[in-house]
Every structure is written in C-alpha cells, then in structure tokens.
Amino acid sequence: MATLGPASETEEKIEELIRAGVDVFRLNSAHGTIEVLQTRLDSVRRASRAAGTTVAVLVDLAGPKIRLGELPDGSLTCKAGEMLSFVRGPEHGTSLQKGQSPFPALTATYPPLIDELSPGDRVMLADGTVELRVEQKTANAAVCSVVQGGTFRSRQGINLPGVKLSVRALTENDHQYARWAAEQGADYLGLSFVRRPEDVAELRELIAAGAGEGPRIIAKIEKPEAVENLEPLVAAADGIMVARGDLGVEIDIAAVPLVQKRIIAACHRAGKPVIVATQMLESMHHSLLPTRAEATDVANAILDGADACMLSGESAVGEYPVQAVQMMHRIALATESLLRGRRSAAAGTAAMQFGDCPVFSAGKMGLSPSTTPPAADNSITQAVTAGAVQIAEQLGARVLIVATASGETARIISQYRSFVHTVGVSDAEATLRRMCLFWGIIPMRDAPADDPVQLLRHVIDRGEGYLLPGDRVVLVLGTGIASSRHNGVMVYEVPG
C-alpha cells in the first residue's frame, strides 16, 4: 500500500508503482484539496487500466488533527527547562501577564485547547521529539515547561497523551471529503483519530446517503481510547490500520510493538483486514536502501499477520518511491518463502510454488502465526470456505477460485492464510478493487463469475503454460438450491 504525493502522482509514475507491486493507493486528504485528490484518483484508474490490473484506492480523512499555528520565524528551537505558553487567538505574544518573564507564546488550530488542558498534562510536538508539561493555567493561556527540547515548525501536529478532548472524530472538512470519496467510487475510507465505535457508525451513516454500497471504512488506531475500545472498534469497522505515527506519541513508544500485535490478533479473530503503517522504510526518503531495522520491521509485520504494509512519505515525497515499493515487495517475498514451509508443515501438505507467473503473481503480504480459523460470518459460507481451503491444500491444488458478488467470501478465505494461489472474480468492478486489500486474493477481471463452467475455462485459458496436465483447480460456488450463495466446492483436474 503506497501513499501518493508530489513524488509519485503522475500517471506514468503510478503505473510504475503498480508494476512494482502496489495493491492499494492512499490519498491523504490532510495534504491535498479535493481537486488535487480527484486528479490523483483519475490517474490511478487510468494507470490501472494501462497496466492491465486492478488496484484499490483508500481516501484517508484528516480527522481532528490539532496543529500549531504560524510561528513568527517559521520554526522555534527550545531547550529543557525553558518556558513556553499556549495562548488564544492567532497572535503570538511574548508574555502572559505583568511581572512575568517574557517567553514565546504559541497558538493552536483547536480553539478549546486551553480550556481542556490541566496542570501536569503532557504536550508533544514534532512527532513526539519535543515534550512540554503544563505547569499552570490562566483564563487565556496554559504555561508549559520544556521537558525535552528540540525544534518544531509552524503547522506541525500537537499530541496530547491522556488528555480527554471534546473534539469529534469527524470534522466538517472530513464530511466534504467523505461525500466526495463516496461519490467518486473510492474503495476505502480511513477514519483518523477514532475513539469509539460510534465514530465509525457516524461515518457509515454519512456515506450511506449516497448511491451504491459506498466505500468500506478502515478505522485508524492512533489514540489510547481506541486501544481501550479495540474489540468494539474492530467489530464496527470493515478493517483496521495500525497508525503507528500518532499512536507512538499518544502511548508509551515502548508499548507500540505489543499493541501492534494485539491489534492484528483482534482483527484475525474477527476476520477483518489489517494494515500496518508509518515509518516502515523511513530512511528510503533519501536512501536507496532501508536500514536493517526497517527491513526487520516490515518482515515482523508480515509475521504478525498484516494484510498490507503501508508506505507514507517514502512514496509520497521521497526520492525513491518506486524503489521503496520494490523493496517492500522483496521483503514480503523473502519472508513468505520461509512461511510457506511452516504453513505446509502445520497443515501436513506440500508447499506450493507459483514462480513468476504474470497472471498469477504472488506478493500478497502477511501470514497469521496461528492457523485458527476466522470468526464465522455465515455458518454455511464459513463451513464451505473452510472445506475448500482444506481440500485445496490436501490435494495440492494449483489454484483456488472464488466468485463473489460483494467480496465477503474472498475476505473469509483470505483469513485462512493459505498459500494455495487464490483468484477472486466478480461481475462488479468495485468488488474486484476491494479484494486488493485481502491477503492472498488476486482479483481477476473480465471473468464470467456467474457460470462455473465458463469461469473454470476462463481461468485455465488465462493460466495457459502455468496450469499443466494433472494440476487441480478448486472452485467455490453456489448451487442455487440453498440460502447461501456459496454452498458448494468443485474440484477439477486439468486433463493430459
């Protein structure tokens, strides 16, 4: 998953990124007008057609991000022990009241900030590199001491760990972007700074007013309240993002790795896709190679069971966006080469290898360390999909095919983390794009999803040269004689 920005927004560059391995593009509404995002969305759709493949788009809502106002010189450097203050209004003062030593005064984009701060609260600036502590309050100011010094710039974010804020998860600006995203057929919406399942319900109600199903909602876990409400949030959302940037400032940074594992495990129990994001290959902003720690970080996210790993600034403003995608792809394949064997040993079946087939390319990321099946969505569909995966692995099937109207059956199959190559087909373009986020599911366009025989022939024709005589193909299908759309499994052996 890659974020688009000035370094990667041209149609030609987007096509390069797709060929390098991007399955989902992120459009960040915090750094672009609707007009800019519309241009990028249109470019993604055209580049996808040019590349002959399917990719999804996630529009990331900015949320109630609290930012510093403008600083007189654009930036400010402070040292431990110095005093700063937050004041109301856009003006920058130098003192709070008569008889007090002059010191710099800051403003914020959140008007109630001073009202909601209390002595002892922590205020984090510049992604947590600068720490302040509130010492006292007046009617119009909060006086802070510098605990950890550093340099911060105008408009940088403010984090307030442990401070209970009254701000809503959806701003008026978010409403505009969400409506636009739904109207333009975006596949996913990222809900920033979510705290409660009611925040997800509010966004779902907002986009439900439009035509069609609307984008699926990805709740971004970046607040302590979200971690506390994790299980209800996972249940309410269509997927989760481990947004480690703000999360690592809002909670103890030492706890982030364990919280990441906890979030991924909760998503697996619920059968929901999960994305790990922020600073995954951070040094590739300016370097052709990541650090060893970054490569290990990506691999560990895959080992934890992430459906996708996300590039942020690396692909949006970095010097090497294509190389960053290629590197993440290489790490995924290297990690999965080991996990294939582990999965095979656990399942008692031979590992499947698919080589460099252009039709059936691998490269989906992540593997659950557990083979525990996902939570049941529908008892018949759950049983059929579980049986299909078991049959495909036991027979050493070359391909598992699932035809799905909404993508939900493909999502359930994805959660079994089988290395049997799985193809998702649908008559709906939106469903094909949606499946791009699901681990191990390769969307196939222009396939006759409603006719099992024609579908089987289509897949075999597409796989000519890779499907050999004697290879088995497993198809999850509906017989039309039961309430569940998916209530049958067919096994086909390619004739000699």
ChimeraX attribute file (.defattr): number of C-alpha atoms within 10 A of each C-alpha:
attribute: neighborCount
match mode: 1-to-1
recipient: residues
	/A:1	29
	/A:2	31
	/A:3	26
	/A:4	28
	/A:5	24
	/A:6	10
	/A:7	19
	/A:8	25
	/A:9	22
	/A:10	17
	/A:11	20
	/A:12	14
	/A:13	18
	/A:14	27
	/A:15	24
	/A:16	18
	/A:17	25
	/A:18	24
	/A:19	17
	/A:20	19
	/A:21	22
	/A:22	28
	/A:23	24
	/A:24	25
	/A:25	24
	/A:26	24
	/A:27	26
	/A:28	20
	/A:29	20
	/A:30	13
	/A:31	11
	/A:32	13
	/A:33	12
	/A:34	14
	/A:35	9
	/A:36	14
	/A:37	22
	/A:38	16
	/A:39	14
	/A:40	24
	/A:41	26
	/A:42	13
	/A:43	19
	/A:44	27
	/A:45	18
	/A:46	16
	/A:47	23
	/A:48	19
	/A:49	13
	/A:50	12
	/A:51	15
	/A:52	13
	/A:53	17
	/A:54	25
	/A:55	26
	/A:56	25
	/A:57	28
	/A:58	26
	/A:59	27
	/A:60	24
	/A:61	26
	/A:62	20
	/A:63	22
	/A:64	19
	/A:65	18
	/A:66	18
	/A:67	18
	/A:68	20
	/A:69	21
	/A:70	19
	/A:71	19
	/A:72	11
	/A:73	8
	/A:74	11
	/A:75	13
	/A:76	13
	/A:77	10
	/A:78	17
	/A:79	14
	/A:80	14
	/A:81	13
	/A:82	15
	/A:83	21
	/A:84	22
	/A:85	25
	/A:86	23
	/A:87	25
	/A:88	21
	/A:89	13
	/A:90	13
	/A:91	13
	/A:92	18
	/A:93	16
	/A:94	14
	/A:95	16
	/A:96	20
	/A:97	10
	/A:98	7
	/A:99	7
	/A:100	9
	/A:101	10
	/A:102	14
	/A:103	15
	/A:104	18
	/A:105	22
	/A:106	24
	/A:107	25
	/A:108	23
	/A:109	19
	/A:110	16
	/A:111	13
	/A:112	13
	/A:113	21
	/A:114	21
	/A:115	14
	/A:116	13
	/A:117	20
	/A:118	16
	/A:119	13
	/A:120	12
	/A:121	17
	/A:122	22
	/A:123	24
	/A:124	21
	/A:125	23
	/A:126	20
	/A:127	17
	/A:128	21
	/A:129	13
	/A:130	20
	/A:131	20
	/A:132	26
	/A:133	21
	/A:134	21
	/A:135	16
	/A:136	15
	/A:137	17
	/A:138	12
	/A:139	9
	/A:140	12
	/A:141	21
	/A:142	26
	/A:143	21
	/A:144	25
	/A:145	21
	/A:146	19
	/A:147	19
	/A:148	17
	/A:149	18
	/A:150	17
	/A:151	13
	/A:152	20
	/A:153	17
	/A:154	19
	/A:155	18
	/A:156	18
	/A:157	20
	/A:158	21
	/A:159	23
	/A:160	21
	/A:161	19
	/A:162	14
	/A:163	15
	/A:164	10
	/A:165	12
	/A:166	9
	/A:167	14
	/A:168	13
	/A:169	22
	/A:170	21
	/A:171	15
	/A:172	11
	/A:173	14
	/A:174	21
	/A:175	16
	/A:176	12
	/A:177	21
	/A:178	27
	/A:179	17
	/A:180	18
	/A:181	26
	/A:182	24
	/A:183	15
	/A:184	14
	/A:185	16
	/A:186	22
	/A:187	26
	/A:188	26
	/A:189	28
	/A:190	26
	/A:191	26
	/A:192	24
	/A:193	26
	/A:194	27
	/A:195	23
	/A:196	19
	/A:197	19
	/A:198	14
	/A:199	20
	/A:200	23
	/A:201	14
	/A:202	13
	/A:203	19
	/A:204	19
	/A:205	10
	/A:206	15
	/A:207	23
	/A:208	15
	/A:209	12
	/A:210	13
	/A:211	10
	/A:212	11
	/A:213	14
	/A:214	24
	/A:215	26
	/A:216	19
	/A:217	24
	/A:218	28
	/A:219	29
	/A:220	28
	/A:221	28
	/A:222	23
	/A:223	24
	/A:224	19
	/A:225	16
	/A:226	21
	/A:227	20
	/A:228	12
	/A:229	15
	/A:230	21
	/A:231	16
	/A:232	13
	/A:233	28
	/A:234	27
	/A:235	16
	/A:236	19
	/A:237	21
	/A:238	20
	/A:239	25
	/A:240	26
	/A:241	25
	/A:242	25
	/A:243	22
	/A:244	24
	/A:245	16
	/A:246	21
	/A:247	26
	/A:248	20
	/A:249	23
	/A:250	24
	/A:251	19
	/A:252	11
	/A:253	14
	/A:254	9
	/A:255	11
	/A:256	18
	/A:257	14
	/A:258	10
	/A:259	18
	/A:260	22
	/A:261	18
	/A:262	15
	/A:263	23
	/A:264	26
	/A:265	19
	/A:266	19
	/A:267	27
	/A:268	24
	/A:269	16
	/A:270	20
	/A:271	24
	/A:272	24
	/A:273	26
	/A:274	30
	/A:275	24
	/A:276	27
	/A:277	21
	/A:278	19
	/A:279	20
	/A:280	26
	/A:281	28
	/A:282	19
	/A:283	16
	/A:284	23
	/A:285	21
	/A:286	14
	/A:287	16
	/A:288	13
	/A:289	16
	/A:290	19
	/A:291	13
	/A:292	9
	/A:293	11
	/A:294	18
	/A:295	18
	/A:296	16
	/A:297	17
	/A:298	27
	/A:299	24
	/A:300	17
	/A:301	26
	/A:302	25
	/A:303	19
	/A:304	21
	/A:305	27
	/A:306	31
	/A:307	29
	/A:308	28
	/A:309	25
	/A:310	27
	/A:311	26
	/A:312	23
	/A:313	22
	/A:314	31
	/A:315	29
	/A:316	22
	/A:317	18
	/A:318	21
	/A:319	18
	/A:320	20
	/A:321	31
	/A:322	24
	/A:323	18
	/A:324	28
	/A:325	25
	/A:326	17
	/A:327	20
	/A:328	27
	/A:329	21
	/A:330	16
	/A:331	20
	/A:332	25
	/A:333	18
	/A:334	13
	/A:335	20
	/A:336	23
	/A:337	13
	/A:338	10
	/A:339	20
	/A:340	19
	/A:341	16
	/A:342	14
	/A:343	22
	/A:344	17
	/A:345	12
	/A:346	11
	/A:347	15
	/A:348	11
	/A:349	16
	/A:350	15
	/A:351	18
	/A:352	18
	/A:353	13
	/A:354	15
	/A:355	10
	/A:356	10
	/A:357	11
	/A:358	10
	/A:359	14
	/A:360	19
	/A:361	13
	/A:362	23
	/A:363	20
	/A:364	25
	/A:365	27
	/A:366	28
	/A:367	27
	/A:368	22
	/A:369	15
	/A:370	14
	/A:371	14
	/A:372	12
	/A:373	17
	/A:374	20
	/A:375	16
	/A:376	14
	/A:377	13
	/A:378	12
	/A:379	10
	/A:380	17
	/A:381	22
	/A:382	20
	/A:383	14
	/A:384	21
	/A:385	24
	/A:386	17
	/A:387	15
	/A:388	23
	/A:389	24
	/A:390	16
	/A:391	17
	/A:392	26
	/A:393	24
	/A:394	14
	/A:395	16
	/A:396	17
	/A:397	21
	/A:398	23
	/A:399	25
	/A:400	26
	/A:401	26
	/A:402	26
	/A:403	27
	/A:404	25
	/A:405	18
	/A:406	17
	/A:407	21
	/A:408	16
	/A:409	22
	/A:410	29
	/A:411	23
	/A:412	25
	/A:413	27
	/A:414	26
	/A:415	27
	/A:416	23
	/A:417	24
	/A:418	24
	/A:419	26
	/A:420	22
	/A:421	21
	/A:422	27
	/A:423	20
	/A:424	25
	/A:425	29
	/A:426	24
	/A:427	17
	/A:428	16
	/A:429	14
	/A:430	20
	/A:431	21
	/A:432	26
	/A:433	25
	/A:434	27
	/A:435	31
	/A:436	25
	/A:437	29
	/A:438	26
	/A:439	27
	/A:440	29
	/A:441	25
	/A:442	28
	/A:443	26
	/A:444	21
	/A:445	18
	/A:446	13
	/A:447	20
	/A:448	18
	/A:449	22
	/A:450	16
	/A:451	11
	/A:452	18
	/A:453	11
	/A:454	13
	/A:455	20
	/A:456	19
	/A:457	13
	/A:458	15
	/A:459	20
	/A:460	17
	/A:461	12
	/A:462	16
	/A:463	16
	/A:464	10
	/A:465	9
	/A:466	18
	/A:467	19
	/A:468	15
	/A:469	10
	/A:470	13
	/A:471	17
	/A:472	20
	/A:473	25
	/A:474	25
	/A:475	24
	/A:476	25
	/A:477	22
	/A:478	19
	/A:479	13
	/A:480	11
	/A:481	8
	/A:482	11
	/A:483	10
	/A:484	15
	/A:485	18
	/A:486	22
	/A:487	19
	/A:488	20
	/A:489	20
	/A:490	14
	/A:491	15
	/A:492	13
	/A:493	15
	/A:494	12
	/A:495	9
	/A:496	7
